[in-house]
């Protein structure tokens, strides 16, 4: 049997008052994407002819976020008539009149619904010629949820919202999951007769079930054992719970693909992160954005990477990096802070308490500790001594520093940009480099050391330093006599 035509409607018109947030509910994020972005991705995975999103509250903000993520989505604004039934009714008007296929209805605040769950639901709906198929689940405590009402033969008769349910209906444990597949003709006919005569004064989409049945159509509910796929987000508690479950699923998928994750409970990995087999992720690590990690890399513990690229066998520990690139065998940390534009070459090192920004550090080069390197290019096989600062900002503009190959920057140097240090240069400890240094030269600031004898005794009498100096100046014989 040929596959039926398919469209997807996503409901995103609600205000989400329980979130108590200036941000629309569907734009809150888990695993690096907004709630509705997760739903849009699932919709795209079904390969429908059309995706329609219905918006109302903060419509411009929500609509822009939807189009930014899925540009081909058709946006429909819900009018003053409240309810999911009205939202879907208006979405149908955006479909071509010639569209005679099936319509999947999803909610923008149910982010864990997935293609694997929906495909058999859609296939069964089409195969059995139903007018309506819904996803259901059995909950021991279904408080607040709509119930699936079946007759003695198990045939679905209607869906009842809890506020409209009788005491007997409230004892039903099979709940409506809020995920539907409709035949277009059956849905349009049913919605035309649905009213707002209920406790909420809304046009319920669920009332379509009874009307399709009354017209002789078939309605069924297919139960899922994975209740997370129908978990909605209505407040911050549910947001964190659903986010935690999604993270658990992401982590487990990476483990099954050959990634060692030592402590899944303390490891957070966003949806767009890619990790090759035989990488190792240590406790307390957060991998965000479009970060990619190659085989053999070891990340963590206590490391955050955002939109970073990590080469094979690189090691990054107790550090934070954003928009940085680490080549094969590079080593970073501990306690490094790497800002956008950092590139560390193969076998290179960025060590303890180092900050970098727009810094390209060549193969085998090292910035081992206690340094700031900004707006700089460092060649191959160079070493930057402890405590070195690249002074890249003159108070108005940023300037570039260029360090060549096989350069040895002494400890406690300041490189005042713009400046170029050519290949093979040495700089002495404590040097302030203000001028370009030619290849093979030694750069140093000539300032002979001056010792002022007796300064401590004269200026700091009675201090512990003065006493120590006085004791040190005493001859061994005098010291022995003093002790006797």
C-alpha positions as CSV (number, residue, x, y, z in Angstrom):
1,X,0.0,0.0,0.0
2,X,1.4,3.4,-1.0
3,X,2.2,5.7,1.9
4,X,-0.4,8.3,2.6
5,X,0.4,12.0,2.4
6,X,1.3,13.5,5.8
7,X,1.3,16.9,7.4
8,X,2.3,17.9,11.0
9,X,0.6,20.5,13.2
10,X,2.5,21.8,16.2
11,X,0.5,23.6,19.0
12,X,2.5,26.4,20.4
13,X,0.0,29.1,21.3
14,X,-0.2,28.6,25.1
15,X,1.1,31.2,27.6
16,X,2.6,28.8,30.1
17,X,1.8,30.9,33.1
18,X,3.1,28.2,35.5
19,X,6.6,28.7,34.2
20,X,6.5,32.2,35.8
21,X,8.8,33.4,33.1
22,X,9.2,36.3,30.7
23,X,10.4,33.7,28.2
24,X,7.6,31.9,26.4
25,X,7.2,28.3,27.6
26,X,8.1,26.6,24.4
27,X,11.4,28.6,24.1
28,X,12.8,27.3,27.4
29,X,15.7,25.0,26.6
30,X,16.9,21.5,27.4
31,X,20.0,19.8,25.9
32,X,20.9,23.0,24.0
33,X,17.6,23.4,22.1
34,X,14.3,25.0,22.9
35,X,11.4,22.7,23.7
36,X,9.7,23.5,20.4
37,X,13.0,22.9,18.5
38,X,13.0,19.3,19.7
39,X,9.5,18.9,18.5
40,X,10.3,20.5,15.1
41,X,13.2,18.1,14.7
42,X,10.9,15.2,15.3
43,X,8.4,16.6,12.9
44,X,11.1,16.9,10.2
45,X,12.1,13.3,10.8
46,X,8.7,12.2,9.7
47,X,9.3,13.8,6.3
48,X,5.9,15.4,6.0
49,X,4.8,17.5,3.1
50,X,4.1,20.4,5.4
51,X,4.7,21.5,9.0
52,X,2.3,24.1,10.5
53,X,2.9,25.7,13.9
54,X,0.1,27.5,15.7
55,X,1.2,30.5,17.8
56,X,-0.5,33.2,19.9
57,X,1.2,34.3,23.2
58,X,4.4,36.3,22.3
59,X,3.6,35.3,18.7
60,X,6.4,37.3,17.1
61,X,9.1,35.9,19.4
62,X,7.9,32.3,19.1
63,X,7.3,32.5,15.4
64,X,10.8,33.9,14.8
65,X,12.4,31.1,16.9
66,X,10.4,28.5,14.9
67,X,11.4,29.9,11.5
68,X,15.0,30.3,12.5
69,X,15.2,26.6,13.4
70,X,12.9,25.2,10.7
71,X,12.6,27.8,7.9
72,X,9.9,26.0,5.9
73,X,7.4,25.9,8.8
74,X,4.1,27.6,8.1
75,X,3.1,29.9,10.9
76,X,-0.6,30.3,11.8
77,X,-1.9,32.7,14.5
78,X,-4.7,31.5,16.7
79,X,-7.6,33.9,17.1
80,X,-9.6,34.8,20.2
81,X,-11.4,31.5,20.4
82,X,-9.5,29.4,23.0
83,X,-8.6,25.7,22.9
84,X,-6.6,23.1,21.1
85,X,-9.5,22.3,18.8
86,X,-9.6,25.9,17.5
87,X,-5.9,25.9,17.1
88,X,-6.0,22.8,14.9
89,X,-9.0,24.1,13.0
90,X,-7.1,27.2,12.0
91,X,-4.0,25.1,11.1
92,X,-6.1,23.1,8.7
93,X,-6.9,26.3,6.8
94,X,-3.2,26.5,6.0
95,X,-3.2,23.2,4.2
96,X,-3.8,23.0,0.5
97,X,-7.4,22.0,-0.4
98,X,-6.0,19.2,-2.4
99,X,-4.3,17.7,0.7
100,X,-6.3,14.5,1.5
101,X,-3.7,12.7,3.8
102,X,-3.2,12.3,7.5
103,X,-2.4,14.9,10.0
104,X,-0.1,14.4,13.0
105,X,-0.8,16.8,15.9
106,X,2.0,17.4,18.4
107,X,2.5,19.9,21.3
108,X,5.4,22.3,21.4
109,X,5.9,21.6,25.1
110,X,6.3,17.8,24.8
111,X,10.0,17.6,23.7
112,X,10.7,13.9,24.0
113,X,8.2,12.6,21.5
114,X,10.3,10.8,18.8
115,X,10.1,9.4,15.3
116,X,10.5,5.8,16.6
117,X,7.2,6.2,18.6
118,X,5.3,8.1,15.9
119,X,6.1,6.0,12.8
120,X,4.2,2.8,14.0
121,X,1.3,5.0,15.2
122,X,1.0,6.7,11.8
123,X,1.4,3.4,9.9
124,X,-1.3,1.6,12.0
125,X,-3.7,4.6,11.6
126,X,-3.4,4.4,7.8
127,X,-3.5,0.7,7.5
128,X,-6.7,0.3,9.6
129,X,-8.4,3.3,8.0
130,X,-9.0,5.1,11.3
131,X,-10.4,8.6,11.5
132,X,-8.4,9.2,14.7
133,X,-5.5,7.5,16.5
134,X,-4.1,8.8,19.7
135,X,-1.1,7.9,21.9
136,X,-2.1,6.9,25.4
137,X,-0.4,5.6,28.6
138,X,-1.4,4.0,31.8
139,X,-0.6,6.0,34.9
140,X,-1.1,4.7,38.5
141,X,-1.8,8.3,39.5
142,X,-3.3,10.2,36.6
143,X,-4.3,13.3,38.4
144,X,-4.7,16.3,36.2
145,X,-4.7,14.3,32.9
146,X,-7.5,13.6,30.4
147,X,-8.8,10.0,30.5
148,X,-9.5,7.5,27.6
149,X,-13.1,6.2,28.1
150,X,-13.7,2.8,26.6
151,X,-16.8,0.6,26.4
152,X,-17.1,-2.9,27.8
153,X,-15.5,-4.3,24.6
154,X,-12.5,-2.0,24.9
155,X,-13.5,0.3,22.1
156,X,-12.6,4.0,22.6
157,X,-15.8,6.1,23.0
158,X,-14.4,9.5,24.0
159,X,-11.8,11.5,25.8
160,X,-12.7,13.4,28.9
161,X,-10.7,16.2,30.5
162,X,-10.4,15.7,34.3
163,X,-12.3,18.9,35.1
164,X,-15.3,17.5,33.1
165,X,-14.9,13.9,34.3
166,X,-17.3,12.0,36.6
167,X,-16.0,10.3,39.7
168,X,-16.0,7.0,37.9
169,X,-14.1,8.5,34.9
170,X,-11.5,9.9,37.2
171,X,-10.7,6.4,38.4
172,X,-9.6,5.4,34.8
173,X,-5.9,5.0,34.6
174,X,-5.4,5.2,30.8
175,X,-4.7,8.8,30.0
176,X,-4.6,10.8,26.8
177,X,-1.0,11.4,25.7
178,X,-1.8,14.5,23.6
179,X,-0.3,13.0,20.4
180,X,-2.8,12.4,17.6
181,X,-3.1,11.2,14.0
182,X,-6.2,12.3,12.1
183,X,-7.6,11.7,8.6
184,X,-8.1,15.2,7.3
185,X,-11.7,14.8,6.2
186,X,-12.8,13.2,9.4
187,X,-11.0,15.9,11.5
188,X,-12.5,18.9,9.6
189,X,-16.0,17.5,9.9
190,X,-15.6,16.7,13.6
191,X,-14.2,20.1,14.5
192,X,-17.0,22.0,12.8
193,X,-19.4,20.6,15.4
194,X,-17.2,21.0,18.5
195,X,-18.4,23.7,20.9
196,X,-16.9,25.5,23.9
197,X,-19.6,24.1,26.3
198,X,-17.3,22.7,29.0
199,X,-15.7,23.7,32.3
200,X,-12.9,25.6,30.6
201,X,-14.9,27.3,28.0
202,X,-12.5,26.0,25.3
203,X,-12.9,24.2,22.0
204,X,-11.2,20.9,22.9
205,X,-9.5,18.9,20.2
206,X,-10.3,15.8,22.3
207,X,-14.0,16.3,21.6
208,X,-13.3,15.3,18.0
209,X,-13.1,11.7,19.1
210,X,-16.8,11.4,20.0
211,X,-17.9,13.2,16.9
212,X,-15.8,11.0,14.6
213,X,-17.3,8.0,16.3
214,X,-20.8,9.4,15.9
215,X,-20.2,9.8,12.2
216,X,-19.2,6.2,11.9
217,X,-15.5,6.7,11.9
218,X,-12.9,4.6,13.7
219,X,-11.1,5.9,16.8
220,X,-8.4,4.1,18.8
221,X,-5.8,4.7,21.4
222,X,-2.4,3.0,21.3
223,X,-0.7,2.8,24.6
224,X,3.1,3.4,25.1
225,X,5.2,2.0,27.9
226,X,7.7,4.9,27.5
227,X,5.7,7.6,29.3
228,X,8.5,10.1,28.9
229,X,7.6,10.6,25.2
230,X,4.3,12.2,26.3
231,X,5.7,14.2,29.2
232,X,4.7,17.8,29.0
233,X,6.5,20.8,30.5
234,X,4.3,23.2,32.4
235,X,6.7,24.5,35.1
236,X,10.3,24.7,36.1
237,X,10.2,21.4,38.0
238,X,9.0,19.5,34.9
239,X,11.5,21.4,32.8
240,X,14.4,20.0,34.9
241,X,12.9,16.6,35.1
242,X,12.4,16.2,31.3
243,X,15.9,17.8,30.7
244,X,17.4,15.2,33.1
245,X,15.7,12.4,31.3
246,X,16.8,13.7,27.9
247,X,20.4,14.0,29.1
248,X,20.2,10.4,30.4
249,X,19.1,9.2,27.0
250,X,21.8,11.2,25.2
251,X,24.6,9.9,27.5
252,X,23.4,6.3,27.1
253,X,23.4,6.6,23.3
254,X,27.0,7.8,23.4
255,X,28.0,4.9,25.7
256,X,26.4,2.4,23.4
257,X,28.3,3.9,20.5
258,X,31.6,3.2,22.2
259,X,32.2,6.3,24.4
260,X,33.5,5.8,27.9
261,X,31.5,8.0,30.3
262,X,32.7,7.4,33.8
263,X,29.9,9.1,35.7
264,X,26.7,9.6,33.7
265,X,25.0,11.4,36.6
266,X,27.5,14.3,36.6
267,X,28.0,14.4,32.8
268,X,25.8,16.7,30.6
269,X,25.9,16.4,26.9
270,X,23.7,18.5,24.6
271,X,21.9,17.2,21.5
272,X,24.2,18.5,18.8
273,X,27.5,17.2,20.4
274,X,29.3,14.5,18.5
275,X,31.8,12.1,20.1
276,X,33.8,9.4,18.4
277,X,34.2,5.9,19.8
278,X,37.0,5.4,22.4
279,X,36.8,9.0,23.6
280,X,36.6,9.2,27.4
281,X,34.5,11.7,29.4
282,X,35.4,12.1,33.0
283,X,33.0,13.3,35.9
284,X,31.7,16.8,36.0
285,X,32.0,17.5,32.3
286,X,29.5,19.6,30.3
287,X,29.7,19.3,26.5
288,X,27.5,22.0,24.8
289,X,26.6,23.3,21.4
290,X,28.2,21.8,18.3
291,X,31.2,20.4,20.2
292,X,32.9,17.5,18.4
293,X,35.4,15.1,20.1
294,X,37.6,12.7,18.3
295,X,38.7,9.2,19.2
296,X,41.1,8.8,22.1
297,X,40.5,12.2,23.5
298,X,40.1,12.5,27.3
299,X,37.8,15.3,28.5
300,X,37.5,16.2,32.2
301,X,37.1,16.0,35.0
302,X,35.2,19.3,35.7
303,X,35.4,20.7,32.1
304,X,33.0,22.7,30.0
305,X,33.4,22.8,26.2
306,X,31.0,25.0,24.1
307,X,31.2,24.7,20.3
308,X,34.7,23.3,20.4
309,X,36.6,20.9,18.2
310,X,38.8,18.4,19.9
311,X,41.3,16.3,18.0
312,X,42.3,12.7,18.5
313,X,44.1,11.9,21.8
314,X,43.8,15.4,23.1
315,X,43.5,15.9,26.8
316,X,41.5,18.7,28.4
317,X,41.1,18.8,32.2
318,X,39.4,21.2,34.6
319,X,39.0,23.9,32.0
320,X,36.5,25.9,30.1
321,X,36.6,26.7,26.4
322,X,34.3,28.3,23.9
323,X,34.7,28.2,20.1
324,X,38.2,26.7,20.4
325,X,40.0,24.1,18.3
326,X,42.4,21.6,19.8
327,X,44.5,19.5,17.4
328,X,45.7,16.0,17.8
329,X,47.5,15.3,21.1
330,X,47.0,18.8,22.5
331,X,47.0,19.2,26.2
332,X,45.0,21.8,28.2
333,X,44.6,22.5,31.9
334,X,44.1,22.4,34.6
335,X,42.2,25.7,35.2
336,X,42.5,27.1,31.7
337,X,40.0,29.6,30.4
338,X,40.0,29.6,26.6
339,X,37.8,32.2,24.8
340,X,36.6,32.2,21.2
341,X,39.2,32.0,18.5
342,X,41.7,29.8,20.4
343,X,43.5,27.3,18.2
344,X,46.1,24.9,19.7
345,X,48.2,22.9,17.4
346,X,49.2,19.3,17.4
347,X,51.1,18.4,20.6
348,X,50.7,21.9,21.9
349,X,50.0,22.8,25.5
350,X,48.0,25.4,27.3
351,X,48.6,24.9,31.0
352,X,47.4,25.9,34.5
353,X,45.8,29.3,35.0
354,X,46.2,30.4,31.4
355,X,43.6,32.6,29.5
356,X,43.6,32.8,25.7
357,X,41.5,34.7,23.2
358,X,41.9,34.8,19.4
359,X,45.2,33.0,19.9
360,X,46.7,30.6,17.3
361,X,49.3,28.5,19.0
362,X,51.3,26.3,16.6
363,X,52.2,22.6,16.7
364,X,54.3,21.7,19.7
365,X,54.2,25.2,21.2
366,X,53.5,25.6,24.9
367,X,52.0,28.2,27.2
368,X,52.4,26.3,30.4
369,X,51.2,28.5,33.2
370,X,50.0,31.8,34.6
371,X,49.7,33.7,31.3
372,X,47.3,35.7,29.1
373,X,47.6,35.4,25.4
374,X,45.2,37.4,23.3
375,X,45.1,38.4,19.6
376,X,48.3,36.5,19.0
377,X,49.9,34.0,16.6
378,X,52.6,31.8,18.0
379,X,54.6,29.6,15.6
380,X,55.9,26.0,15.9
381,X,57.8,24.7,18.8
382,X,57.9,27.9,20.9
383,X,57.6,28.3,24.6
384,X,56.0,31.1,26.6
385,X,57.4,31.5,30.1
386,X,55.4,31.7,33.3
387,X,53.6,34.9,34.0
388,X,53.7,36.3,30.5
389,X,51.1,38.8,29.4
390,X,50.3,39.8,25.8
391,X,49.2,43.4,26.2
392,X,46.9,43.5,23.2
393,X,44.7,46.5,24.1
394,X,45.8,50.1,24.0
395,X,42.5,51.5,25.5
396,X,41.0,52.1,22.1
397,X,41.9,49.2,19.8
398,X,43.1,45.6,19.9
399,X,46.4,44.8,18.2
400,X,48.2,41.7,17.0
401,X,51.3,40.0,18.4
402,X,53.2,37.5,16.2
403,X,55.7,35.1,17.7
404,X,57.8,32.9,15.3
405,X,59.0,29.4,15.5
406,X,61.3,28.0,18.2
407,X,61.0,31.2,20.3
408,X,61.8,31.1,24.0
409,X,59.8,33.8,25.9
410,X,61.3,34.4,29.4
411,X,59.2,34.4,32.6
412,X,57.3,37.5,33.5
413,X,57.4,39.1,30.1
414,X,55.0,41.6,28.7
415,X,54.6,41.6,24.9
416,X,53.2,45.1,24.0
417,X,51.2,44.8,20.8
418,X,51.6,45.4,17.9
419,X,54.9,43.6,18.0
420,X,56.6,40.8,16.0
421,X,59.1,38.4,17.5
422,X,60.9,36.5,14.7
423,X,62.1,32.9,14.6
424,X,64.6,31.6,17.1
425,X,64.4,34.6,19.5
426,X,65.1,34.4,23.2
427,X,63.8,37.0,25.6
428,X,65.2,37.5,29.1
429,X,63.1,37.2,32.3
430,X,61.1,40.3,33.1
431,X,61.4,41.8,29.7
432,X,58.9,44.3,28.3
433,X,59.0,43.8,24.5
434,X,57.9,47.0,22.8
435,X,59.8,46.7,19.6
436,X,60.1,44.0,16.9
437,X,62.8,41.5,17.6
438,X,64.8,40.1,14.7
439,X,65.5,36.3,14.2
440,X,68.0,34.8,16.6
441,X,68.3,37.8,18.9
442,X,68.1,38.1,22.6
443,X,65.6,40.7,23.8
444,X,66.2,42.2,27.3
445,X,65.6,45.4,29.2
446,X,69.0,46.7,30.6
447,X,68.4,47.8,34.2
448,X,71.3,46.9,36.5
449,X,70.2,45.6,39.9
450,X,70.8,47.9,42.8
451,X,71.1,46.7,46.5
452,X,70.6,49.3,49.3
453,X,72.4,47.9,52.3
454,X,70.7,48.3,55.7
455,X,67.4,49.5,54.3
456,X,65.3,47.0,56.3
457,X,66.9,48.0,59.6
458,X,66.5,51.7,58.8
459,X,63.0,51.6,57.4
460,X,61.4,48.6,59.1
461,X,63.0,48.4,62.6
462,X,61.6,45.8,64.9
463,X,59.9,43.8,62.2
464,X,60.4,40.1,61.8
465,X,62.4,40.8,58.7
466,X,64.7,43.2,60.5
467,X,65.3,40.6,63.3
468,X,66.0,37.9,60.7
469,X,68.4,40.1,58.9
470,X,70.2,41.1,62.1
471,X,70.5,37.5,63.1
472,X,71.9,36.6,59.7
473,X,74.5,39.4,60.0
474,X,75.7,38.1,63.3
475,X,78.9,36.1,63.2
476,X,78.7,32.4,64.2
477,X,80.8,33.1,67.3
478,X,78.6,36.0,68.4
479,X,75.5,33.9,67.8
480,X,76.9,31.1,70.0
481,X,77.7,33.6,72.7
482,X,74.3,35.1,72.5
483,X,72.7,31.6,72.9
484,X,74.9,30.8,76.0
